[in-house]
Amino acid sequence: MAVIKYKAHPWHGISLGNEAPEVVRTFIEIVPTDTVKYEIDKNTGYLCIDRPQKYSNIIPALYGFLPQTISGPRVAEMSNNRLSRTDIVGDSDPIDICVLTEKDITHGDIIVKARPIGGFRLIDHGQADDKLIAVLDNDAIYSNYKDISDVPLPIIERLKHYFTTYKDIPGDTERKCVLTHVYDVEVAYEVIRRSIEDYNEIYNICNI
């Protein structure tokens, strides 16, 4: 029996799963009870403190990213096409994802299986910073949601508020993150497909 001696890097060493884009393995960094924003250190793969939450803006769902994806030129092209622009670039980070669940999951640094149902198109200082919205696979409550249009409006508004304000500080005169569109499940699938292609090209991975 082979023994794994080293922890896999959450971004590069974990598979997205063979059911992608319909079902994806997701690495969770932070949960709603966290008062500190954790983020993967790209070099080591360990969670580090990105910044304390200085104000009462707490993530309303599980939050993490899709392994072996990246917001590169193909992902950015979707925003450029939709907004009739040419200057938007990918943010060179893995694709972010929020996972809705009725379960109380109390810490991050875990892997969950999720079903994307839509997403938010965010532009952060000229960079594409899409936030996919998903449900925990086989969740007792949220598994009935097949598309973002199935999600109650108050939940969508809560997520919108978080992502358009979580980088702001009092006194700011301009929003750092601009939400331009809410998109459906098929667009979310296309974002995932493109982010996989971007990742494979940037990291010179050949699919044989």
Buried (B, 14 or more C-beta within 10 A) or exposed (E): EEEEEEEEBBBBEBEBBEEBBEBBBBBBBBBEEBEEBBBBBBEEBEBEEBEEBEEEBBBBBBBBBBBBBBBBBBBBBBBBEBBEEEEBBBBEBBBBBBBBBEEEBEEBBBBBBBBBBBBBBBBBEEBBBBBBBBBBBEBEEBBEBEBBEEBEEEBBEEBBEBBBBBBBEEEEEEEBBEBEBBBBBEBBBBBBBBBBBBBBEEEEEEEE
